[in-house]
Every structure is written in C-alpha cells, then in structure tokens.
Amino acid sequence: MIEGKRRVFKPKLETKVRREEFQRVSALAALEGKTKSEVVRDAVLFYLAAKEDEAYQARESALAQEIEAMANRVCAMLARQGRQIGAVFELTYSNMSGTKEGKAAFEAAVTTANQKMARSVQKDERDLVEAMKKAAKP
C-alpha cells in the first residue's frame, strides 16, 4: 500500500457463462483493448442503468397519465359550467336589456363578476400548481 492512500475495497462478483459467451467477451475485450473484467463490468453497469431508466420512464408515464386525466376532468367540468353560466347569462340579459338602466346594471354586474372570477381563478391556479408538485414528487 502506498503511504497516505487507502485501498478501496471492491466486492467481487462472479458468474458462469457458456464457452461461446466467454469467447465473445474475450474477443470484445481484445478488440477494445480492455480486460474481460472491464468488459463485463461495463456490461453490468449498462444493464443496471437501462433497468433504472426503464423504471423511471414507467413512473414518468404513469405521472403523465394522471396529469392528463386530471386535465380532462377539469376541462369537462369547465365545459359544463360554461354551458350553465351561458344559459343564466342569456336569461338575465334578455330580462334586463329592455331598459337603459337594466342594461347598465347588467353590464356592471358582468364587470364585477369578471373581476371576482379572475381573483378566484388565480387562487385555484396556485392550489392546482401545489397539488401537481405534490403528485410529481417521487
């Protein structure tokens, strides 16, 4: 051992392969100028990385599906509410637009409702962002 440096213990991993596979590893090692151990180590690390990536992709896919389902539910809900609000809007306008004062009151109510809705939507957006952050955590 060199003074001042510690040896790092590396556990040994052994396996048996068929003669043809051993020859393939030997040929690849010779071709790449590596030892058979280096070739096998690289193969194991490549395999492990591929499996980890596969698991990550599956988790990402499941998360994407959950987000899409949430978005579809929100869109369907908004479409239903939009139709209902449109009906109320038309009914109210048709009843109030007959006079100048009624029309002005209706327009003022629409402006106030729009302002209130904008504040409410901002809060809902913040809440949705927080919920999605929680869902995205591993």
C-alpha positions as CSV (number, residue, x, y, z in Angstrom):
1,M,0.0,0.0,0.0
2,I,1.2,3.5,-0.8
3,E,1.7,5.7,2.2
4,G,-1.1,8.1,2.7
5,K,-3.5,6.3,0.4
6,R,-6.1,3.7,1.5
7,R,-7.2,0.9,-0.7
8,V,-10.8,0.9,-1.6
9,F,-12.4,-2.5,-1.2
10,K,-14.3,-3.6,-4.3
11,P,-16.5,-6.6,-3.8
12,K,-16.1,-9.4,-6.3
13,L,-19.0,-10.6,-8.5
14,E,-18.6,-14.0,-10.2
15,T,-20.8,-15.8,-12.7
16,K,-20.5,-18.6,-15.1
17,V,-21.2,-18.3,-18.8
18,R,-21.2,-20.8,-21.7
19,R,-18.0,-21.2,-23.6
20,E,-19.3,-19.3,-26.6
21,E,-20.2,-16.3,-24.4
22,F,-16.8,-16.4,-22.8
23,Q,-15.2,-16.3,-26.2
24,R,-17.4,-13.4,-27.2
25,V,-16.3,-11.4,-24.1
26,S,-12.7,-12.3,-24.8
27,A,-12.9,-11.1,-28.4
28,L,-14.6,-7.9,-27.4
29,A,-12.0,-7.2,-24.7
30,A,-9.2,-7.8,-27.2
31,L,-10.9,-5.6,-29.8
32,E,-11.4,-2.7,-27.3
33,G,-8.1,-3.2,-25.5
34,K,-9.7,-3.9,-22.2
35,T,-9.6,-6.7,-19.8
36,K,-12.5,-9.2,-19.7
37,S,-13.4,-7.8,-16.2
38,E,-13.7,-4.3,-17.6
39,V,-16.0,-5.5,-20.4
40,V,-18.2,-7.4,-18.0
41,R,-18.2,-4.5,-15.6
42,D,-19.3,-2.1,-18.4
43,A,-22.0,-4.6,-19.4
44,V,-23.4,-4.9,-15.9
45,L,-23.3,-1.1,-15.4
46,F,-25.0,-0.6,-18.8
47,Y,-27.7,-3.1,-17.9
48,L,-28.3,-1.6,-14.5
49,A,-28.6,1.9,-16.0
50,A,-31.1,0.6,-18.6
51,K,-33.2,-1.0,-15.9
52,E,-33.2,2.2,-13.8
53,D,-34.1,4.2,-16.9
54,E,-36.9,1.8,-17.6
55,A,-38.3,2.2,-14.1
56,Y,-38.0,6.0,-14.4
57,Q,-39.8,6.0,-17.7
58,A,-42.7,3.9,-16.3
59,R,-43.0,6.3,-13.4
60,E,-43.0,9.3,-15.7
61,S,-45.6,7.7,-18.0
62,A,-47.9,7.0,-15.0
63,L,-47.5,10.6,-13.8
64,A,-48.2,11.9,-17.3
65,Q,-51.4,9.8,-17.5
66,E,-52.5,11.1,-14.1
67,I,-52.0,14.7,-15.1
68,E,-53.8,14.1,-18.4
69,A,-56.8,12.5,-16.5
70,M,-56.9,15.5,-14.1
71,A,-56.8,17.9,-17.0
72,N,-59.6,16.1,-18.8
73,R,-61.7,16.2,-15.7
74,V,-61.1,19.9,-15.2
75,C,-61.9,20.6,-18.9
76,A,-65.2,18.6,-18.7
77,M,-66.2,20.5,-15.6
78,L,-65.4,23.8,-17.1
79,A,-67.4,23.0,-20.2
80,R,-70.4,22.0,-18.1
81,Q,-70.2,25.2,-16.1
82,G,-69.7,27.3,-19.2
83,R,-72.9,26.0,-20.7
84,Q,-74.8,26.6,-17.5
85,I,-73.4,30.1,-17.0
86,G,-74.2,30.9,-20.6
87,A,-77.8,30.0,-20.1
88,V,-78.1,32.1,-17.0
89,F,-76.3,35.0,-18.7
90,E,-78.7,34.9,-21.7
91,L,-81.8,34.7,-19.5
92,T,-80.6,37.6,-17.3
93,Y,-79.6,39.7,-20.3
94,S,-82.9,39.1,-22.1
95,N,-84.8,40.2,-19.0
96,M,-82.7,43.3,-18.2
97,S,-81.8,44.7,-21.6
98,G,-85.2,46.2,-22.2
99,T,-84.3,49.4,-20.4
100,K,-81.2,51.6,-20.4
101,E,-80.9,51.2,-16.6
102,G,-81.3,47.5,-16.7
103,K,-78.7,47.1,-19.4
104,A,-76.2,49.3,-17.4
105,A,-76.9,47.3,-14.3
106,F,-76.3,44.0,-16.2
107,E,-73.0,45.3,-17.6
108,A,-71.9,46.5,-14.2
109,A,-72.7,43.0,-12.8
110,V,-70.8,41.3,-15.5
111,T,-67.7,43.5,-14.9
112,T,-67.8,42.8,-11.1
113,A,-68.3,39.1,-11.7
114,N,-65.3,39.0,-14.1
115,Q,-63.1,40.7,-11.5
116,K,-64.2,38.3,-8.8
117,M,-63.7,35.3,-11.1
118,A,-60.2,36.4,-12.0
119,R,-59.2,36.5,-8.3
120,S,-60.8,33.1,-7.7
121,V,-59.1,31.6,-10.8
122,Q,-55.7,32.9,-9.6
123,K,-56.2,31.1,-6.3
124,D,-57.4,27.9,-8.0
125,E,-54.3,28.0,-10.2
126,R,-52.0,28.3,-7.2
127,D,-53.7,25.4,-5.5
128,L,-53.5,23.3,-8.6
129,V,-49.8,24.0,-9.0
130,E,-49.2,22.9,-5.4
131,A,-51.2,19.7,-5.9
132,M,-49.3,18.9,-9.1
133,K,-46.0,19.5,-7.3
134,K,-47.0,17.0,-4.6
135,A,-48.1,14.5,-7.2
136,A,-44.8,14.8,-9.1
137,K,-42.7,14.0,-6.0
138,P,-41.2,10.5,-6.2
